[in-house]
Amino acid sequence: VQGRPQKTQNNIILESHVICCTLSTSGGLLLESAFRGQGGVPFSCVIVDEAGQSCEIETLTPLIHRCNKLILVGDPKQLPPTVISM
């Protein structure tokens, strides 16, 4: 998507069925500009992989795009959880 005109970037994003990105990128200008002015809910579901490795506030970042479901995935056998807050 990068290196293309803004309108082309927006069209690619809006026509995509699946978008993979980091938590910080999910709150960035690229998705924000693509979804600005769109009615309805852009995402039916957001899946956060390795959720145990992210801090709580970072995990909320994709919710700015009004998704219906947020699924947090983590495997304690792969990477130990680091979120300490109750």
C-alpha positions in Angstrom: 0.0 0.0 0.0 2.8 2.4 0.8 4.1 4.5 -2.0 0.8 4.7 -3.8 -1.5 7.8 -4.0 -3.8 8.3 -1.0 -7.0 7.4 -2.9 -5.4 4.2 -4.1 -4.4 3.3 -0.6 -7.9 4.0 0.7 -9.4 1.8 -2.0 -7.1 -1.1 -1.3 -7.9 -1.0 2.5 -11.6 -0.6 2.0 -11.8 -3.5 -0.4 -9.8 -5.8 1.8 -11.4 -8.7 3.7 -8.5 -9.1 6.1 -6.0 -6.4 7.3 -2.9 -7.5 9.3 -1.0 -4.9 11.2 0.6 -4.1 14.6 -1.5 -2.6 17.4 0.3 0.7 17.0 -0.3 0.8 13.2 -4.0 0.0 13.8 -4.4 3.5 15.3 -2.3 5.2 12.6 -3.2 7.7 9.9 -3.3 5.1 7.1 -6.4 3.3 8.5 -7.8 6.5 10.0 -7.9 8.2 6.6 -9.3 5.2 4.8 -12.2 4.8 7.3 -13.0 8.5 7.8 -16.5 9.2 6.6 -17.4 5.5 6.3 -20.8 4.6 7.7 -21.3 1.5 9.7 -18.6 -0.7 11.3 -15.4 -1.2 9.2 -14.4 -4.4 11.1 -16.7 -7.3 12.2 -13.9 -8.6 14.3 -10.4 -7.6 15.5 -8.0 -10.4 16.6 -5.0 -9.4 18.8 -2.3 -12.1 18.7 0.1 -12.3 21.6 -2.3 -10.2 23.7 -0.4 -11.2 26.9 2.6 -9.4 25.6 0.8 -6.1 25.1 -0.2 -3.5 27.7 -3.9 -2.9 28.3 -4.1 0.5 26.7 -2.2 -0.6 23.6 -4.8 -3.5 23.2 -7.6 -0.9 23.0 -6.1 0.9 20.0 -7.9 -1.0 17.3 -11.2 -0.3 19.0 -11.2 3.3 17.6 -12.5 1.7 14.4 -15.8 0.5 16.0 -15.4 -3.3 15.7 -18.2 -5.6 16.9 -15.8 -8.2 18.5 -12.4 -8.1 20.0 -10.6 -11.4 20.5 -7.5 -11.6 22.6 -5.2 -14.6 21.8 -2.2 -15.7 23.7 -0.3 -18.9 24.3 1.4 -19.0 27.7 3.5 -22.0 26.5 5.0 -19.9 23.7 5.6 -16.5 25.4 4.8 -16.0 29.1 2.2 -13.3 29.9 3.6 -10.0 31.0 0.4 -8.1 31.9 0.4 -7.9 35.7 -2.7 -5.7 36.3 -5.7 -7.5 37.7 
